[in-house]
Amino acid sequence: MASQLPPEFIVKIDYDHCRRCRRCVMNCSFGCMQFKDKVVPDHKKCVACHRCVTFCPESAITIAKNELAYKENANWLPEVRQNILKQAETGGILLAGMGNPRPFQILWDHMLIDACQVTNPSIDPLREPMELRTYLGKKPNLLEFTDRNGEVDLATTLQPQIKLDVPIVFAAMSYGAISLNAHKALALAAKRSGTLMNTGEGGLHEDLYSYAGNIIVQVASGRFGVHSEYLNTSAMVEIKIGQGAKPGIGGHLPGEKVGEEISKTRMIPAGTDALSPAPHHDIYSIEDLSQLIYAIKEATDYTKPVGVKISAVHNVAAIASGIVRAGADVVTIDGFRGGTGATPMVIRDNVGIPIELALAAVDQRLRDEGIRNNASILCAGSIRNSADVAKAIALGADAVVIGTAALVAMGCRVCQNCYTGNCAWGIATQKPELVRRLDPQVGSERLSNLLKAWGNELREILGSLGVNSIESLRGSRERLRGINLDEQTLKLLGIKPAGIGQ
Amino acid sequence: MVMRIDCKGMYYRILNKIIRDAINEGETEFILDNVNGQRYIGNGINNDVKITINGVPGNDLAMFMNGSYITVNANAQDGVSNTMNAGEIIIHGNAGDVVGYGMRGGKLYIKGDVGYRTGIHMKEYKKKVPLIIVGGTAGDFFGEYMAGGIMILLGLDKNEDTPIVGDCIGTGMHGGVIYVRGEIEEHTLGKEVSVFNLDKKDEKILNKYLKEYCDYFGFDFDELMSKPFIKLLPISSRPYGNLYAY
């Protein structure tokens, strides 16, 4: 069937400046740029990944939206009609990459942070100690001490804790969804910055075993590459129940991406599809979840925290309460804007709830039930800058999780074509000639720089708040105010509207 | 030296810690008496030890196990060999649901029946090919999502009108092989599998493993082989390859 899809973008070449060096042709991984005595773009193939634009030495390429590809209509938007055409031509489920791009209200941008003036002095973070250190894991209900002739010792046995130098960890992205070089960059950066990366559900490549102290290993429904050595080569084990971009949906790594190294890491034959069922088939209840948590604790001899990751859905607070009662030491909540390597578009764009509301609801519920100290909360699903981090922590998170932000730092242009495996930036691809484009050292430096910058901005925010540790901001919703929010939303977030004092 | 533990009334965490600590000190053989529902026995053991269980072990027996030999002289419960990597388990009785979930290597020999979702998402990689043999009957979703390995279902000592296996056999199966001793009704098959005739290689596999099986449980090999087997294979290693629009 001949395709009726008009091109989404128009690639404009400034032939007066073009040197015909063909660098754009070499860099285009989507087959858009061709050379026929001059560079000729095939507009239909352009995904606006901006690889050619970035690497053109003469800045002779611009990419524009194909403005009147579809006649204007405020209801039948271009993307709506484009999707119908795609489905009419293939009969397929629409796939999507990255997070929900639809223009829902971003609640972070409707929250404002407090600061000190006169009555309570602010602190200068450049000259005074400012603590970002965070510990993940179950905290005791109370601390008991022994006193032997004035020598005081802690009598309470502490549960395993992970020390983070900065309250930001890298999100679960599997080797398969992203390249080995991307995994290496994340592991290197996690080690350098004193935080954690997360394997996702594709196992851990042997090259990364030496980064065990900075790695969260994930156990998901497909159990790919999960064995006792894997569980023990980690700082923490995470059971993946859900992902914000695809609540209730399993995973599917197409056979084309299962090459020799992925095959070895996932422990499946090369070329076969790696299917992760939607549920874990040994978990149909909170009791079953508890069984898996303790199976992992037995296998790791109670030396590591065990976390559970869920997507933010309507009943998230009650579910999180169950998870904590089931014995989880860390709960990760992933909001509906969280990213994905591949997911049905209808799920990514329509299922789940915003992380801001989910986080507020979970933190409040656990406090109300007196079990908040039993688990740390990790907040995920589109944390875009250090202000989002500060607001999340004030709403009750112990630390935040960044996926898309980390990918952007490494070079991602959010073209949302991760599922095609053609990532021109060497991130969401397994093609060796593309993977090589991402240097793990450079990638890790960019990631560490981002964490360093956000860390320093957090110190500035803490200083202006007049506190000297992130611990003092945690769950302190009194330091947040809402702007342009309705009463119900303010109530759910547990914050007052801007303009109201204490 | 054999370490003998009376498990009567013992909490699973204490029992498993005793076993782990003893293994770390070089113990290689255990006999567990009066076992009654203690979970996770053999969980994550990487050493070559022998464990004999007298009584019914609890859920997730031998989960993440990597190379031990376990005999159960009774029934077992749910999740036997969950995500197991290597080793051998012999159960002189029935086993529960989700037996062999994500099993990646080793052998599981069950004398009696099994519940639902046996061998779900079993997978193989090169020389690691997991094996489950069930002497009796099996519940629904036998071999669901199966991605590799071998399962053999024998249907011994069953009533004439009891079906050998429930519905939805091999739903989502995309690798591995299932052998069934007897006939299967077409409507009980998942849509991703088909019935095939056995070839020489299959006979070799059956001979090898069923001889071992008969030795463990005292069945007569020739009698067992006197009834024909069928083979179930996935139609495609990529059952969902054409589901999506790019």
Interface residues (C-beta under 8 A of the other chain):
Chain A: K86 Q87 E89 T90 G91 G92 I93 L94 L95 S221 G222 R223 V226 H227 S228 E229 L231 H252 P254 G255 S263 K264 M267 I268 P269 G271 T272 D273 L275 P277 H281 D282 Q291 Y294 A295 E298 A299 T300 D301 P344 Y419 T420
Chain B: R13 N16 R20 R39 Y40 N43 G44 I45 N46 N59 D60 M63 F64 M65 N66 D78 G79 N82 T83 N85 V98 Y101 G102 R104 R117 I120 H121 K123 E124 Y125 K126 K128 E144 Y145 A147 G148 G172 H174 G175 S237 R238 P239 Y240 G241 N242 L243 Y244 A245 Y246
